[in-house]
Amino acid sequence: MNKTTIDIQAFINEHPFTKYQWMILALCFITVAMDGFDTAIIGFIASDLVQEWGVEKSALGPVMSAALVGLAVGALTAGPLADRIGRKKVLLMSIVVFGSFSLLTAFATSLNQLTLLRFLTGLGLGAAMPNAATLMSEYAPERRRALLVNLMFVGFPMGSSLGGFLSAWMIPHYGWQSVLILGGVMPLLLAVALVFLLPESARYLVVKRQPSQRIATILRRIAPLPEQVEFELREAGQVKDKSALAVIFSPRYLVGTVMLCMTYFMGLLIFYLLTSWLPLLIRETGASMSQASIITALFPLGGGIGVLILGALMDKINPNKVVAVGWLLTGVFVFLVGFSTNNLVLMGVMVFIAGSIMNGAQSSMPALAAGFYPTQGRATGVAWMLGIGRFGGILGA
């Protein structure tokens, strides 16, 4: 009997977006939300730590930066690993790592312990996001890829925002440790769910020449397939027999790789400058802890709106131009935040608008990168952009 040969991306493009793909999106969304929650957590507990431990604000600098160094290292190592052993395995490992160390951070008794535990938490956080983005992009039809990957990234600002609102409620009642315990338990429960529900990337399985039957079992959840079937992946821009790192730094991709990394670097510098230090700066204008937490939480809160608008535009018009205009407007509104410190309401509005546009532009970058690289180097390309960008976050903090 003749076997039918099917191109994976053509198969995904031809069929409607199914409940199974919505489930993959939901799982990746929750993963990114947990990432956002645990990444932002230190900014929300900083003020209480300063009071309880009687340390100077400046002493928290290394603590703020430790997770970000971990995020960078985690991303830079996770991408090549995911292109070698699979997106799902690396994603699961990363969630278990950041959940476990977040839980342990609640029991820290010194700044040195806190710094080390935040670094180890960061290793997991850095590895999770690029793999979630890569996996989602590989199950998305091309006509809606940017919107769907961006929709997943709405989870990050929502997770950060949730951290702010929960901190404002939990810390006065249960102490700063309670937020860290919650930030550890939730990812560990999620990891258990992912073991059973999340599939490996079908595109990755084809590139790694895995058995057709294994790939067919996953794809039949999307649409019916013939009994005898083989799979292939026709995509432009594949680089012959090179490691994933060699692919993203090959002549075809080098300039794009450098530009993606530089842009993400600058974006995270602004994001962490504001989210790490805004609560303490607002407190110095005479605002209460709750007011400072709520205004800071407004920065990521509007991100969902910006992310969805930019994602929809990227699928319709030139995605490079859409992201470029987003960054231009970000610069204008961050500049205006500095002129609104005398009025808390006006400051809240400026923080919200700046955050909406900035999160839209920043969260669109992985979709831009995922569309730029071939499958053999996609996880590495997305992860290295995120990883090198993290050094901008370190400088910002």
C-alpha positions in Angstrom: 0.0 0.0 0.0 1.3 3.5 -0.9 2.0 5.8 1.9 0.6 9.4 1.8 3.2 12.1 2.4 2.0 15.1 4.4 3.8 18.4 5.0 3.3 19.2 8.7 2.9 23.0 8.4 0.6 22.6 5.3 -1.6 20.2 7.4 -1.8 22.7 10.3 -2.5 25.6 7.9 -5.3 23.8 6.0 -7.4 22.9 9.1 -9.4 25.1 11.5 -7.8 25.8 14.9 -9.2 22.9 17.0 -10.0 22.4 20.7 -6.7 20.4 21.0 -4.7 23.4 19.8 -6.7 25.7 22.1 -5.7 23.3 25.0 -2.0 23.6 24.0 -2.4 27.4 23.9 -4.1 27.4 27.3 -1.3 25.3 28.9 1.4 27.5 27.4 -0.5 30.6 28.5 -0.7 29.3 32.1 3.1 28.4 32.0 4.0 32.0 30.9 1.6 33.5 33.5 3.5 31.5 36.3 6.7 32.7 34.8 5.5 36.3 35.0 4.3 35.9 38.6 7.6 34.4 39.8 9.7 36.9 37.9 8.0 40.0 39.3 7.5 38.6 42.8 10.7 40.2 44.2 9.7 43.7 43.3 6.5 43.3 45.3 8.1 41.9 48.5 11.1 44.2 48.4 9.6 47.0 50.6 8.6 44.5 53.3 12.0 42.8 53.2 13.8 46.1 53.7 11.6 46.8 56.8 11.7 43.2 58.3 15.4 42.6 57.8 16.5 46.2 58.5 18.7 46.4 55.4 19.4 49.4 53.0 17.4 49.5 49.7 20.6 49.4 47.8 21.4 46.0 49.4 18.6 44.5 47.4 20.3 45.3 44.1 22.1 41.9 43.9 18.9 40.1 44.8 17.0 41.9 42.1 19.7 41.1 39.5 20.3 37.5 40.6 17.1 36.1 39.1 17.8 38.0 35.9 21.3 36.5 35.6 19.6 33.1 36.1 17.0 34.0 33.5 19.8 34.8 31.0 21.8 31.6 31.7 18.6 29.5 31.6 17.5 30.8 28.3 20.9 30.6 26.6 21.3 26.9 27.6 17.6 25.9 27.2 17.3 26.8 23.5 20.1 24.5 22.1 18.9 21.8 24.6 15.3 22.0 23.4 16.5 21.7 19.7 18.4 18.6 20.8 16.1 16.7 23.2 12.7 18.3 22.6 10.6 21.3 23.6 8.3 19.4 26.1 11.1 17.8 28.2 13.0 21.1 28.6 9.7 22.9 29.4 8.8 20.4 32.1 12.3 20.6 33.7 12.3 24.4 33.7 8.9 24.6 35.5 9.9 22.1 38.2 13.1 24.1 38.7 11.5 27.5 39.2 8.6 26.1 41.2 10.9 24.3 43.6 13.3 27.1 44.2 10.6 29.7 44.6 9.2 27.5 47.4 12.6 27.3 49.0 13.1 31.1 48.8 10.2 31.6 51.2 12.5 30.0 53.9 15.5 32.2 53.2 17.0 33.9 56.3 19.8 36.1 54.8 20.4 38.3 51.7 23.1 35.8 50.5 20.6 32.9 50.6 18.0 35.0 49.0 20.4 36.0 46.2 21.4 32.4 45.5 17.8 31.1 45.5 16.7 33.8 43.2 19.5 32.9 40.8 18.4 29.2 40.8 14.8 30.2 40.4 15.8 32.3 37.4 17.4 29.3 35.6 14.0 27.7 35.4 12.2 30.9 34.5 14.6 31.6 31.7 14.2 28.2 30.2 10.4 28.1 30.3 9.4 31.0 28.2 11.3 30.4 24.9 10.1 26.8 24.9 6.5 27.7 25.4 6.8 30.2 22.6 8.5 27.8 20.3 6.0 25.0 21.0 3.0 27.3 20.5 4.4 28.7 17.2 4.8 25.1 15.9 1.2 24.3 16.4 -0.2 27.6 15.0 -1.4 28.0 11.4 0.8 30.6 9.7 -2.1 33.0 9.0 -2.7 33.5 12.8 0.7 32.6 14.2 1.7 36.1 15.5 -1.7 36.6 17.2 -1.7 33.2 18.8 1.9 33.4 20.1 1.1 36.9 21.4 -2.1 35.7 23.0 0.0 33.2 24.9 2.4 36.0 26.0 -0.6 38.0 27.5 0.0 35.4 30.3 3.3 37.1 31.3 1.9 40.6 32.2 -1.2 39.0 33.7 0.9 36.8 35.9 3.0 39.9 36.9 -0.1 41.9 37.6 -1.7 39.1 39.6 1.5 39.1 41.7 1.0 42.8 42.5 -2.7 42.5 43.4 -2.2 39.3 45.5 0.9 40.8 47.2 -1.2 43.9 48.2 -3.7 41.5 49.9 -1.5 38.6 51.1 1.5 40.4 52.6 -0.4 42.4 55.3 -2.3 39.2 56.3 0.3 36.4 55.9 3.7 38.0 55.4 5.9 38.2 52.3 6.8 34.5 52.5 3.2 33.6 51.6 3.6 35.0 48.1 6.7 32.9 47.4 5.0 29.8 48.7 2.1 30.4 46.3 4.7 31.1 43.5 6.2 27.6 44.2 3.2 25.4 44.6 1.3 26.6 41.5 4.1 25.7 39.0 4.6 22.3 40.5 0.9 21.5 40.1 1.1 22.8 36.5 4.1 20.5 35.8 2.0 17.4 36.7 -0.8 18.5 34.4 1.7 19.1 31.5 3.1 15.6 31.7 -0.3 14.2 30.7 -1.7 16.9 28.5 1.0 18.6 26.5 2.3 17.0 23.3 5.8 17.3 21.9 6.1 19.5 18.8 5.2 17.6 15.7 7.5 19.7 13.6 10.4 18.8 16.0 9.5 15.1 15.8 9.7 15.2 12.0 13.1 17.0 12.0 14.4 14.4 14.4 13.0 11.6 12.2 10.8 10.1 14.9 8.4 7.2 13.9 5.5 8.4 11.8 3.0 6.6 14.0 4.0 8.8 17.0 3.5 12.0 15.0 0.2 10.7 13.5 -1.2 10.0 17.0 -0.7 13.7 17.9 -1.9 15.1 14.6 -5.1 13.0 14.6 -6.2 15.1 17.5 -6.3 18.0 15.0 -7.8 16.3 11.9 -8.3 12.8 10.5 -5.3 11.2 8.7 -4.9 8.2 6.3 -3.9 4.9 7.9 -0.5 4.7 6.0 1.2 8.1 6.3 4.6 9.7 6.3 5.5 13.2 7.3 7.9 15.9 6.0 8.7 19.5 6.6 9.0 21.8 3.7 10.3 25.1 4.9 12.5 27.8 3.3 15.8 28.7 4.9 17.0 25.4 6.3 20.7 25.3 6.8 22.4 22.0 5.9 23.6 19.7 8.7 24.5 22.4 11.2 24.0 22.6 15.0 21.2 24.9 16.2 23.7 27.6 17.2 25.5 27.4 13.9 22.1 27.9 12.2 21.2 31.2 14.0 24.7 32.6 13.4 25.0 31.4 9.8 25.3 34.2 7.1 21.6 33.8 6.3 20.5 34.6 9.9 23.3 36.5 11.5 22.1 40.1 10.9 18.5 39.2 12.0 19.9 37.5 15.1 21.9 40.5 16.2 18.9 42.9 15.6 16.4 40.7 17.5 18.8 40.4 20.4 19.6 44.1 20.6 15.9 45.1 20.5 14.9 42.6 23.2 17.9 43.8 25.3 16.7 47.4 25.2 13.1 46.5 25.9 13.9 44.5 29.0 16.2 47.2 30.3 13.1 49.5 30.4 10.7 46.8 31.8 12.9 45.8 34.8 13.9 49.4 35.5 10.3 50.2 36.0 8.9 47.0 37.6 11.8 46.5 40.0 12.1 50.0 41.4 8.8 51.7 40.7 7.2 50.5 44.0 10.0 52.0 46.1 10.1 55.2 44.0 6.4 55.7 44.3 6.6 55.2 48.1 9.1 58.1 48.2 6.4 60.5 46.8 4.4 59.8 50.0 2.1 57.1 48.7 1.2 54.1 50.8 2.4 50.5 50.1 -0.9 49.5 48.6 -1.0 52.6 46.3 2.6 51.9 45.2 1.8 48.2 44.5 -1.4 49.1 42.5 0.3 51.7 40.3 3.2 49.3 39.6 0.7 46.5 38.8 -0.9 48.9 36.2 2.3 48.7 34.1 2.0 45.1 33.1 -1.9 45.1 33.4 -2.5 46.8 30.1 -0.1 44.6 28.3 -2.8 42.2 27.2 -4.4 44.9 25.1 -1.2 45.9 23.4 -0.1 42.4 22.8 -3.3 41.4 21.1 -3.5 44.5 18.9 0.1 44.2 17.7 -0.3 40.4 17.2 -3.4 41.0 15.0 -1.6 43.7 13.0 1.5 41.5 12.5 -0.6 38.9 10.8 -2.0 41.5 8.4 0.9 43.8 7.6 4.7 43.8 7.8 5.4 42.6 11.3 8.8 44.3 11.5 7.2 47.8 10.9 4.4 47.0 13.5 6.9 46.2 16.2 9.1 49.2 15.3 6.2 51.7 15.7 5.4 50.0 19.0 8.9 50.7 20.3 8.8 54.3 19.2 5.5 55.0 21.1 7.0 53.2 24.2 9.8 55.7 24.3 7.4 58.6 24.2 5.2 57.4 27.1 8.0 56.2 29.4 9.4 59.7 29.0 6.1 61.1 30.1 5.9 58.9 33.2 8.9 61.0 34.6 6.9 64.2 34.3 3.8 62.9 36.2 5.2 62.2 39.7 3.3 65.0 41.3 -0.1 63.5 40.5 -0.7 59.8 41.4 -3.7 59.5 39.1 -1.9 60.9 36.1 1.1 58.8 36.9 -1.1 55.7 37.0 -2.6 56.6 33.5 0.9 57.1 32.0 2.2 53.9 33.6 -0.8 52.0 32.2 -0.4 53.4 28.6 3.4 53.0 28.5 3.0 49.4 29.8 0.3 48.6 27.3 2.4 49.6 24.3 5.7 48.3 25.7 4.3 44.9 26.6 2.7 44.7 23.2 6.0 45.4 21.4 8.1 43.3 23.8 5.8 40.3 23.7 5.6 40.4 19.9 9.3 39.8 19.7 9.2 36.0 20.2 6.5 35.7 17.5 8.8 37.7 15.2 11.7 35.4 16.0 9.7 32.2 15.7 8.7 33.2 12.2 12.2 34.2 11.2 14.1 30.9 12.1 13.7 27.4 10.6 12.6 24.5 12.9 16.1 23.1 13.3 17.2 26.3 15.1 13.9 27.9 16.2 14.1 27.1 19.9 17.7 28.3 20.0 17.0 31.5 18.0 14.0 32.5 20.3 15.9 31.5 23.5 19.1 33.4 22.6 17.1 36.5 21.8 15.4 36.1 25.2 18.6 35.2 27.0 20.8 38.0 25.6 17.9 40.4 26.2 17.9 39.4 29.9 21.2 41.2 30.3 19.2 44.4 29.6 16.9 43.4 32.5 20.0 42.9 34.7 21.2 46.5 33.9 17.6 47.8 34.4 17.4 46.3 37.9 
